[in-house]
Amino acid sequence: MGFQHPGNTLSSNDLRELITAPETQTGVRPRRGVELVTEGIAQQEASAARWTCLAAQQQTQCNQLHATREQLIRP
């Protein structure tokens, strides 16, 4: 790999063409970092929602047990 010199640069359009040409020929587009981050965020949100639901279920069960205990202890 060589060094980039001031006169040896690509314009953004040329770079875009270099990236999209193989994608167009093969019909396959590699996964981008943004897509991976978006997918990771969606997975974390789903996991957080699941844990929130489980916590709510446990809180409901605790509330029911406390109510039952109060009924049993009441004279």
C-alpha positions in Angstrom: 0.0 0.0 0.0 1.5 3.3 -1.0 1.4 6.7 0.6 -1.2 9.3 -0.6 0.4 12.4 -2.0 -1.4 15.7 -2.5 -1.8 15.1 -6.2 -2.9 11.5 -5.7 -6.4 11.9 -4.3 -9.9 10.8 -5.4 -12.9 13.0 -5.5 -15.9 11.8 -3.5 -17.8 11.0 -6.7 -14.9 8.8 -7.9 -14.8 7.1 -4.6 -18.5 6.5 -4.6 -18.2 5.0 -8.1 -15.4 2.7 -6.9 -17.6 1.5 -4.1 -20.8 1.1 -6.0 -19.5 -0.5 -9.2 -18.7 -3.9 -7.7 -22.0 -3.8 -5.7 -23.9 -3.2 -9.0 -22.1 -6.0 -10.8 -22.6 -8.6 -8.1 -26.0 -7.4 -6.8 -24.7 -7.8 -3.3 -24.1 -4.9 -0.9 -21.9 -5.4 2.1 -23.3 -4.5 5.5 -22.4 -1.0 6.5 -21.4 0.0 10.0 -24.6 2.1 10.4 -26.7 -0.9 9.6 -24.9 -3.0 12.2 -25.3 -0.3 14.8 -29.0 0.1 14.0 -29.5 -3.7 14.3 -27.6 -3.7 17.6 -29.8 -0.9 19.0 -32.9 -2.8 18.0 -31.7 -5.9 19.7 -30.9 -4.0 22.9 -34.3 -2.3 22.8 -36.0 -5.7 22.5 -33.9 -7.1 25.4 -34.7 -4.0 27.6 -38.4 -4.4 26.8 -38.2 -8.1 27.8 -36.5 -7.3 31.1 -39.0 -4.5 31.8 -41.9 -6.9 31.3 -40.3 -9.6 33.5 -39.7 -7.0 36.2 -43.3 -5.9 36.1 -44.5 -9.5 36.3 -42.3 -10.0 39.4 -43.5 -6.8 41.0 -47.1 -8.0 40.4 -46.4 -11.3 42.0 -44.7 -9.6 45.0 -47.7 -7.4 45.4 -50.0 -10.4 45.4 -47.9 -12.2 48.0 -47.9 -9.2 50.2 -51.7 -8.9 50.0 -52.1 -12.6 50.8 -49.8 -12.2 53.8 -51.7 -9.2 55.1 -55.0 -11.2 54.8 -53.5 -14.1 56.7 -52.0 -12.0 59.4 -55.1 -9.8 60.0 -57.0 -10.8 63.2 
